[in-house]
Amino acid sequence: DILLVDEVDMFFGLDFYGNTYNPVTTIKSKGIRELMTMVWKHRGLNYEDLLEKVKGSPQYRSLMDELPGAPSVVEFEVEEMIWGTQPFCLRANHVVDFAGNRVGRKDHDGINYGARGHSINFRYLYEAELKHFADSEAALRSGLSMEFSCGKFCYSNIPADCILGVSGTLSALGQDEWKIMRGYNIDKFLTMPSVYGASNFKFWQQQDVEPVATTPTRDEHFVQITEQVKQMVDNKRAVIVIFENTTLLKEYEASSYFGQVQHRNLLYEQMTDDAKEFAIRKAATSRQATFTTKFFGRGMDFMCHDDRLLEAGGVHIIHTFFSTDKSEEVQIQGRTARQGKKGTYCMLLCDE
C-alpha cells in the first residue's frame, strides 16, 4: 500500500498523530421513533427508574431485534439517549422551522438543519407534543435518528508500505517530527525551488509597519490590530487577520473595535461551504479586511487576481499570536505573496 499525503508534516503533528478518526452512521427507523417517543413520555423519572422501564419495554426489545448485530452498541446509545433527558432544556442555539418541519443548530452566520444528536431529537419531540409543526408526523419521521459509532481508527497505525508526501514547511520541522517520520522509514527528502522564481514576500524588510510588535493587554492588542487594518484598507491593500482560535475571534468581533473597520468580513470554519468559498475569494481584493482563525492559515489559497491590489502591495497578513510550532508560522506567512505576487506579513502579539 502507498499513502500519498498533502501537507505531510500535519499528519505527524499534534492534530493527527496519536489521535483517532471516529466515523458514525445515522439510522432512522420506526423502532427508533417509537423508543424515543416512549423515553420522552416518561422523561420525568430519574435515570435509574427510566433506564429500567426502557429496557423492560417492548419498544426496546423491538429495537434490539431490528439491530441484532450490535446489542452492546444499541444498549450504550440508549443509555446516552436517556441521559439526554436529565433534565431536558430548550437550547438557545436551536432554530425551529415550523413550516418546514425541521430543527437546526446555529453555526455562526448559518443554520445547520442536518445537525444530529439527542438534544435535537428531544427538541423535535417537544415541538411535536405542542403541535407546533405544520406536520408533526413528517417532522418526527425525518428528524428522529440515532447515531452509532463505527469504531475508532488511529492515524499512527495506518499500515502503509510506502508514504509519500509534500509540504511547504519541510525546513521548519522540529526534532520530534523528524524522529516520528524516521520511525515510519521516511528518510529521503528533497527540497525544490518555486516555479515562480524569487519570492516577493516581505517581513523584516517592510517600511509601512513594524514587523513585530507587542502590547501588554488584550484591549490594547485589539486597538493595535484595528489601527493597522484601517491603515491597510486606506492604502487599498487587502488584509487578513489570523487569530489563534474561534474564542479570540469572537471576542474581537464582539468588541467595539470590529465595527470601526470598513469592508470587514468574517471567515469561520463552521460556516457553510458556499459562505466560506465566497469569503475566501473576496479576501484577496483591494480594501477588504478578513478576520479568521489559524484553521485557514494552512493550505488555504487566497488567490489574488486584483491588479489594483497588486499595485498597492498585495495581501497583508496580521498574525495575532505566537506560534510554538515553527511550521505553523511559515504556513501562515504563506497565505500571502503566493505564486510570485507581492505580499507582506507582520506579528502583533499580546503579553496576556
ROTI-207321 format. One record per residue (C-alpha): residue in three letters; chain; x, y, z. Coordinates in steps of 0.02 Angstrom, whole numbers. Each point is the difference from the previous one (the first is absolute). Example, Ala and Ser with C-alpha at 12.3 -4.5 7.8 and 13.67 -1.06 7.14 Angstrom:
SITE/Ala/A/615/-225/390
SITE/Ser/A/69/172/-33
This chain:
SITE/Asp/A/0/0/0
SITE/Ile/A/58/177/-40
SITE/Leu/A/-65/148/100
SITE/Leu/A/8/171/-86
SITE/Val/A/-14/146/121
SITE/Asp/A/-17/186/-36
SITE/Glu/A/73/109/139
SITE/Val/A/85/-157/66
SITE/Asp/A/74/89/152
SITE/Met/A/-179/26/64
SITE/Phe/A/-26/-188/-4
SITE/Phe/A/138/-19/130
SITE/Gly/A/-53/152/103
SITE/Leu/A/-106/17/157
SITE/Asp/A/-167/6/-94
SITE/Phe/A/22/-173/-77
SITE/Tyr/A/141/-104/70
SITE/Gly/A/-66/-107/142
SITE/Asn/A/-179/59/-26
SITE/Thr/A/-141/-99/-78
SITE/Tyr/A/-125/17/-141
SITE/Asn/A/-172/-37/73
SITE/Pro/A/-131/-30/-136
SITE/Val/A/-184/-21/45
SITE/Thr/A/-152/-58/-95
SITE/Thr/A/-174/75/20
SITE/Ile/A/-150/-117/0
SITE/Lys/A/-184/47/-12
SITE/Ser/A/-138/-127/25
SITE/Lys/A/-173/-25/72
SITE/Gly/A/73/-96/147
SITE/Ile/A/117/144/43
SITE/Arg/A/-143/125/-8
SITE/Glu/A/-110/-108/113
SITE/Leu/A/137/-24/129
SITE/Met/A/42/186/4
SITE/Thr/A/-183/45/17
SITE/Met/A/-14/-120/147
SITE/Val/A/156/75/83
SITE/Trp/A/-70/175/-26
SITE/Lys/A/-168/-48/75
SITE/His/A/82/-61/162
SITE/Arg/A/139/131/10
SITE/Gly/A/-57/53/174
SITE/Leu/A/72/-159/76
SITE/Asn/A/175/-1/72
SITE/Tyr/A/137/-80/-103
SITE/Glu/A/2/-172/84
SITE/Asp/A/-190/-20/-3
SITE/Leu/A/-14/61/-179
SITE/Leu/A/141/-116/-57
SITE/Glu/A/-85/-149/83
SITE/Lys/A/-167/45/-78
SITE/Val/A/76/21/-173
SITE/Lys/A/97/-164/3
SITE/Gly/A/-156/-93/52
SITE/Ser/A/-107/77/-136
SITE/Pro/A/-59/-82/-163
SITE/Gln/A/72/149/-94
SITE/Tyr/A/175/-40/65
SITE/Arg/A/-15/-184/-43
SITE/Ser/A/-66/46/-172
SITE/Leu/A/151/112/-32
SITE/Met/A/119/-137/56
SITE/Asp/A/-85/-118/-124
SITE/Glu/A/11/133/-135
SITE/Leu/A/189/21/28
SITE/Pro/A/56/-175/52
SITE/Gly/A/183/17/-46
SITE/Ala/A/56/119/137
SITE/Pro/A/-102/-15/161
SITE/Ser/A/134/82/108
SITE/Val/A/8/150/-119
SITE/Val/A/-189/20/4
SITE/Glu/A/-1/-14/189
SITE/Phe/A/135/134/16
SITE/Glu/A/-89/121/-116
SITE/Val/A/-166/-25/90
SITE/Glu/A/85/40/167
SITE/Glu/A/74/157/-78
SITE/Met/A/-171/48/-66
SITE/Ile/A/-77/-16/174
SITE/Trp/A/136/112/71
SITE/Gly/A/-56/128/-128
SITE/Thr/A/-165/20/92
SITE/Gln/A/81/35/171
SITE/Pro/A/-65/134/-4
SITE/Phe/A/-64/56/-169
SITE/Cys/A/20/186/-37
SITE/Leu/A/-29/113/-149
SITE/Arg/A/167/50/-75
SITE/Ala/A/31/174/-65
SITE/Asn/A/100/-63/-149
SITE/His/A/-148/-102/-66
SITE/Val/A/-103/74/-142
SITE/Val/A/-171/-72/-42
SITE/Asp/A/-76/17/-173
SITE/Phe/A/-182/-42/38
SITE/Ala/A/-61/14/-180
SITE/Gly/A/144/-107/-62
SITE/Asn/A/-20/-129/140
SITE/Arg/A/182/6/51
SITE/Val/A/119/47/140
SITE/Gly/A/173/72/-29
SITE/Arg/A/150/60/98
SITE/Lys/A/78/172/-17
SITE/Asp/A/173/-5/-75
SITE/His/A/63/180/8
SITE/Asp/A/-80/87/-150
SITE/Gly/A/-94/-154/-60
SITE/Ile/A/-121/-133/59
SITE/Asn/A/41/-185/-15
SITE/Tyr/A/-163/-92/-26
SITE/Gly/A/96/-163/-19
SITE/Ala/A/61/5/180
SITE/Arg/A/-29/-158/101
SITE/Gly/A/7/-50/182
SITE/His/A/-113/-38/147
SITE/Ser/A/-34/183/38
SITE/Ile/A/-63/23/-178
SITE/Asn/A/-107/-158/11
SITE/Phe/A/-85/58/159
SITE/Arg/A/-29/173/-71
SITE/Tyr/A/-96/-85/-141
SITE/Leu/A/-104/-95/128
SITE/Tyr/A/-29/157/104
SITE/Glu/A/-65/101/-148
SITE/Ala/A/-102/-147/-66
SITE/Glu/A/-84/-22/170
SITE/Leu/A/-54/182/-5
SITE/Lys/A/-58/-22/-181
SITE/His/A/110/143/-60
SITE/Phe/A/54/-86/-161
SITE/Ala/A/-105/14/-156
SITE/Asp/A/9/-190/-10
SITE/Ser/A/63/-80/161
SITE/Glu/A/3/-178/-70
SITE/Ala/A/107/55/-147
SITE/Ala/A/115/97/117
SITE/Leu/A/29/-153/111
SITE/Arg/A/27/-116/-148
SITE/Ser/A/135/111/-74
SITE/Gly/A/74/66/161
SITE/Leu/A/15/-141/127
SITE/Ser/A/156/-105/-19
SITE/Met/A/136/-89/97
SITE/Glu/A/186/11/-34
SITE/Phe/A/106/-155/22
SITE/Ser/A/190/-3/11
SITE/Cys/A/86/-97/-139
SITE/Gly/A/163/-16/96
SITE/Lys/A/155/101/30
SITE/Phe/A/146/-2/-121
SITE/Cys/A/170/59/61
SITE/Tyr/A/93/105/-128
SITE/Ser/A/169/-57/65
SITE/Asn/A/-43/-183/-36
SITE/Ile/A/-41/19/-185
SITE/Pro/A/86/-151/-80
SITE/Ala/A/86/78/-151
SITE/Asp/A/151/-81/-81
SITE/Cys/A/49/167/-76
SITE/Ile/A/-44/178/51
SITE/Leu/A/27/142/-123
SITE/Gly/A/-40/179/48
SITE/Val/A/25/182/-41
SITE/Ser/A/13/151/114
SITE/Gly/A/45/183/-15
SITE/Thr/A/81/-2/173
SITE/Leu/A/128/-140/-14
SITE/Ser/A/140/112/63
SITE/Ala/A/-104/55/151
SITE/Leu/A/-35/-172/74
SITE/Gly/A/53/-33/180
SITE/Gln/A/108/-141/66
SITE/Asp/A/-151/-98/64
SITE/Glu/A/-82/2/-171
SITE/Trp/A/160/-59/-84
SITE/Lys/A/14/-140/128
SITE/Ile/A/-180/-56/-28
SITE/Met/A/18/0/-189
SITE/Arg/A/159/-103/7
SITE/Gly/A/-98/-125/104
SITE/Tyr/A/-107/-24/-156
SITE/Asn/A/156/-22/-106
SITE/Ile/A/-20/172/-77
SITE/Asp/A/183/39/-23
SITE/Lys/A/12/78/-173
SITE/Phe/A/-36/185/-22
SITE/Leu/A/11/118/-148
SITE/Thr/A/-18/190/2
SITE/Met/A/-54/79/-163
SITE/Pro/A/3/184/-51
SITE/Ser/A/-159/92/-45
SITE/Val/A/-49/-1/-184
SITE/Tyr/A/-49/184/23
SITE/Gly/A/178/59/33
SITE/Ala/A/60/110/142
SITE/Ser/A/-125/39/137
SITE/Asn/A/-77/174/18
SITE/Phe/A/-45/-35/181
SITE/Lys/A/50/136/124
SITE/Phe/A/11/-19/189
SITE/Trp/A/151/88/75
SITE/Gln/A/30/109/-154
SITE/Gln/A/-167/93/-2
SITE/Gln/A/-9/186/40
SITE/Asp/A/-185/36/31
SITE/Val/A/-19/-100/163
SITE/Glu/A/105/-75/138
SITE/Pro/A/31/-183/-45
SITE/Val/A/-24/-55/182
SITE/Ala/A/-89/98/137
SITE/Thr/A/-69/-43/171
SITE/Thr/A/-129/76/117
SITE/Pro/A/-25/-36/186
SITE/Thr/A/-191/-21/3
SITE/Arg/A/-134/-76/-110
SITE/Asp/A/-88/166/-23
SITE/Glu/A/159/84/-61
SITE/His/A/28/-150/-112
SITE/Phe/A/-170/25/-82
SITE/Val/A/37/186/-22
SITE/Gln/A/165/-41/-86
SITE/Ile/A/-81/-127/-116
SITE/Thr/A/-140/121/-45
SITE/Glu/A/116/146/-37
SITE/Gln/A/111/-104/-113
SITE/Val/A/-149/-75/-92
SITE/Lys/A/-72/174/-30
SITE/Gln/A/169/60/-64
SITE/Met/A/11/-143/-124
SITE/Val/A/-179/23/-62
SITE/Asp/A/32/187/-24
SITE/Asn/A/154/-45/-103
SITE/Lys/A/-107/-111/-114
SITE/Arg/A/79/-158/68
SITE/Ala/A/-90/-160/49
SITE/Val/A/33/-60/177
SITE/Ile/A/-29/-171/79
SITE/Val/A/3/-5/191
SITE/Ile/A/32/-172/73
SITE/Phe/A/-50/-39/180
SITE/Glu/A/54/-152/97
SITE/Asn/A/-175/-69/26
SITE/Thr/A/-186/33/-20
SITE/Thr/A/-17/64/179
SITE/Leu/A/122/144/-30
SITE/Leu/A/-75/40/-169
SITE/Lys/A/-173/9/78
SITE/Glu/A/68/111/138
SITE/Tyr/A/69/121/-129
SITE/Glu/A/-161/-9/-102
SITE/Ala/A/-101/46/156
SITE/Ser/A/113/147/41
SITE/Ser/A/-31/180/-51
SITE/Tyr/A/156/-4/-109
SITE/Phe/A/-67/-123/-128
SITE/Gly/A/-136/121/-53
SITE/Gln/A/130/135/-37
SITE/Val/A/69/-100/-147
SITE/Gln/A/-75/32/-171
SITE/His/A/-25/-143/-123
SITE/Arg/A/19/-127/142
SITE/Asn/A/-31/-185/-27
SITE/Leu/A/0/-154/111
SITE/Leu/A/62/-174/-46
SITE/Tyr/A/-47/-139/122
SITE/Glu/A/28/-185/-30
SITE/Gln/A/-180/-33/55
SITE/Met/A/-72/103/-143
SITE/Thr/A/-85/-86/-147
SITE/Asp/A/112/-51/-146
SITE/Asp/A/-76/133/-112
SITE/Ala/A/25/137/131
SITE/Lys/A/181/-52/28
SITE/Glu/A/37/-5/-186
SITE/Phe/A/-73/175/-22
SITE/Ala/A/101/70/147
SITE/Ile/A/162/-79/-64
SITE/Arg/A/-23/70/-176
SITE/Lys/A/-40/172/70
SITE/Ala/A/147/4/122
SITE/Ala/A/134/36/-131
SITE/Thr/A/-82/153/-78
SITE/Ser/A/42/183/28
SITE/Arg/A/-59/83/162
SITE/Gln/A/-73/-160/76
SITE/Ala/A/35/-51/181
SITE/Thr/A/-27/-183/44
SITE/Phe/A/6/-65/179
SITE/Thr/A/25/-186/23
SITE/Thr/A/89/-136/102
SITE/Lys/A/158/-102/-21
SITE/Phe/A/-108/-140/-74
SITE/Phe/A/10/99/-163
SITE/Gly/A/185/39/24
SITE/Arg/A/54/-163/-80
SITE/Gly/A/-30/-57/-178
SITE/Met/A/-133/132/-36
SITE/Asp/A/29/86/-167
SITE/Phe/A/-48/184/11
SITE/Met/A/28/30/-186
SITE/Cys/A/24/180/-56
SITE/His/A/-63/51/-173
SITE/Asp/A/-26/184/44
SITE/Asp/A/123/113/-93
SITE/Arg/A/-40/147/115
SITE/Leu/A/49/-105/150
SITE/Leu/A/163/-59/-80
SITE/Glu/A/47/180/-43
SITE/Ala/A/-34/50/182
SITE/Gly/A/113/-138/69
SITE/Gly/A/-106/-157/7
SITE/Val/A/-78/-91/147
SITE/His/A/58/45/176
SITE/Ile/A/-8/-135/135
SITE/Ile/A/-16/43/185
SITE/His/A/50/-146/111
SITE/Thr/A/-77/38/172
SITE/Phe/A/78/-137/107
SITE/Phe/A/168/-85/28
SITE/Ser/A/12/-170/-84
SITE/Thr/A/99/-126/100
SITE/Asp/A/9/-104/-158
SITE/Lys/A/118/77/-126
SITE/Ser/A/-85/-86/-146
SITE/Glu/A/-166/82/49
SITE/Glu/A/81/171/-9
SITE/Val/A/73/-39/-171
SITE/Gln/A/-169/-61/-63
SITE/Ile/A/-87/159/59
SITE/Gln/A/133/105/-87
SITE/Gly/A/-37/-101/-157
SITE/Arg/A/-178/68/-12
SITE/Thr/A/75/153/-88
SITE/Ala/A/125/30/-141
SITE/Arg/A/-63/-157/-86
SITE/Gln/A/58/-51/-173
SITE/Gly/A/128/140/-12
SITE/Lys/A/-120/141/46
SITE/Lys/A/37/137/127
SITE/Gly/A/-50/-16/182
SITE/Thr/A/47/48/178
SITE/Tyr/A/-16/-77/172
SITE/Cys/A/16/58/180
SITE/Met/A/-28/-64/176
SITE/Leu/A/-105/98/125
SITE/Leu/A/14/-89/168
SITE/Cys/A/-79/21/170
SITE/Asp/A/93/-29/165
SITE/Glu/A/-160/-67/80
